[in-house]
Amino acid sequence: MSKPNPSAATTINPAAVPQRTLYTGARMPAVGLGTFGSDHVSAREIAEAVKGAAAIGYRHFDCAAVYRNEAEIGLSFEAILQSGIRREELWITSKLWNDQHGEDDVIASCRQSLADLRLDYLDLYLVHWPFPNFHPPGCDVTSRSPHARPYIHENYMKTWRKMEELVDMGLVRHIGTSNMTIPKLQLLLRDARIKPAVNEMELHPHFQQPELFRFVVENGLQPVGYCPIGSPGRPERDRTPEDTAPTEDPAIVEIARRHGIHPAVVCIKWAVQRGQAPIPFSTHHYRANLEGVVGDPLTDDEMRQIAGLDRNCRLIKGQVFLWKDGQSWEDLWDLNGEITPP
């Protein structure tokens, strides 16, 4: 697939892109452009992809301070708004990084993202991970911080109160969670004054998280799915032998052949039709991803077939957030239905 030329591309009508209605009544485009380029894509390339994606019809962009490219993306947003696209047409998300959970850090961190992105407000601001654990950029899965700490609900709520304050201040329109589990969300929903609008989580055909997905939907949150095609671009240092690639699954390859599209587009179609909001990252194929969402849908039989492909294969395991020696990454995800104790 050749790299698109946004200036020559025919725009896909943003109104044709499905929308997700949040519990506030706000409407969010059901597919967005992720901006995490790992180590292999420069900030400048990602910023150019944001501009190109907006030119062909994207209106939803998922950013984060830790991606270290918000200042470059901010220049793209400035150009997008100067092109005649109104701010109200865009849905822009950013995220609070782990080393900014302190009560004195949350508002300052959000203001920095706003300054870098050249915006007056964010549509959505997420707590990126529930653990206040820092790790250096580029570290591998064996890295452990001596200062790492577990999830402690009382501390998380101190962070969440500042997130709520951002809404009160008008700096963000919605707040949400990311990489949460059912036990953690149950506590937050019990104690929050402003409940989360979304939970962002890994979702793809080989990792469908049916219980968490159902819990999120039943509690009025919108599931947002990262790694919707798997995570083919993540560094070798972050890979484990048990990882699988949904785009290489024979069933998905065959569905793609029938539709005349790439297997990655099948994964994105499935995500949108399932009810989540995928945020695929691409600097080259973002047009095909958006075309797939507005094109011919997968059949009911194809949706059922993909539902049967779940391998419970989590690709983003979070090992670097473990807080003591001898732990497994599974301890981060409360697999027994209870929050792992300190």
C-alpha positions, 0 to 999 in steps of 0.5 A: 500500500503506497503512502497517501498524498493527502492533498490529492486524496478525496475526503471521506465525509466525517459525517459518514463515520459512526459516532459513539454517544457518551453518557453526557450526550457528547458524540465521539467519532468511533475511530481515531488516529493513535499517535504512539509511534514507539521508537521507530517513527519520529514525532515529525512523521506522526505530526504529518500523519495527523495533518494528513488524516484530518485532510481525508476525514479523521476527526478523532486523535488520541495523544499522550504526554508520554509519547513525547510528540505533543508539541509537534502534533500541536503544530499540526492541530494549529494548521488543521484549525487554520484550514477551516476545520472548526475545533468543535468538529475535533475530538482530542484526547490526551493522558496523564502520565504515571509520574504525574499522579501527585495532587500538585502535578495533575493540573500542571500536567494537563496545562502542559499538554494543552500548551504543547497541543495548542488547545484551549481544552481537551475533549477527553483526559485519561489517567494513562495507567492506574500505577504511579510508576515511572520507567525510563523511555526505551527500557525493556520488559525486565526493567524494574523501578525501585520506587514502583508502587501498587494500586492503592485506591485512596491514592488513585482517588486523590488523583481522580479528584484533581481530574474532576477539578479539570472538568470544573475548570473547563480545561477538559470536557470529559475524564476517563480511565485506561488500563483498568480492571473490573475491581478497580473500576468498581471502586472508582465508580462507587467513589467518583463525583464525575464518573469516567466517560471511557475506559481505554484498553487493549482490544483486538480479535486475539484479546477481546476481554469480554468480561471487562468489555461487558462491564464497561458497557453495562456501566455506561462507559465507552470502551476505546480500544488500543492495539486494534490490529495487535501491535506489529510495530512494538520493539523486539525488546517488548515481545514475548514468545506467546504473542500472536498477531491477529492480522496473520490469523488465517480466518481474518486473512480469508475474510480480508480476501473476500472483502478485498481489504487488508487484514488490519482493516478487518480488525478495525471493522470488527472493532467498530461493529462490536461497539468499541472505538478503535484508535489504530496508529498508522503513518501510511495506511490511515486512509484505508482504515477510515475507508474500511469503517465507512465501507461495506460491513462485515457480515453477521457470520464473519462477526461471529467467526471473529468472536471465536478467535479470542486467544486471551493474548494480551500484548501490552502486559505492563511488566515494567510497572511491577512493584516487587521482585518475583511478581508476574505481569498477571499481578497487574491485572487482577485476574482472580477478581481482586486487586493484587495486594501490596 
